[in-house]
Amino acid sequence: MTDQNEYVLVCAPTKAGEHFIKLLKFRGIKMAGLTNNLPEKALLEEMGIEQVVLVDTRHQNTWFRPPFPVGRVYLFESSFTLCCRYIQMCRTWTTQPIFVITSSINPRLVYKRLGASYVIYSHSGDADFLVDRSPH
């Protein structure tokens, strides 16, 4: 069950991730962005995301819970190491599913072991079908 106050959290460093954000916005789904760098934060803000969580992925002791409730999490993989850190971080913030969208078939078991609920392989990165599974 999803709380209406929860934000869908999206890490979208890829074109497919940006497209996914546009679809969520079109559906009126409340969301927040996740990034570890200022240029990507600026891009998320330009896309109209008001809540952006900027994290330092190098130091685990700085991974504080965001000031809002986190629901489902969608991580579009651009780096194996970074995605692993995001999974570890986000798993402590939510009991809802964490989706990893990857174009590599190799890390599936690692991601699941770290706490990802679903690892979706997509050569193009397309994950439009997941929007239908997002809470409204």
Beta strands, then each sheet from edge to edge (+ up, - down):
strand 1: 7-11
strand 2: 31-35
strand 3: 51-54
strand 4: 70-76
strand 5: 98-102
strand 6: 118-121
sheet 1: 3+ 2+ 1+ 4+ 5+ 6+
end
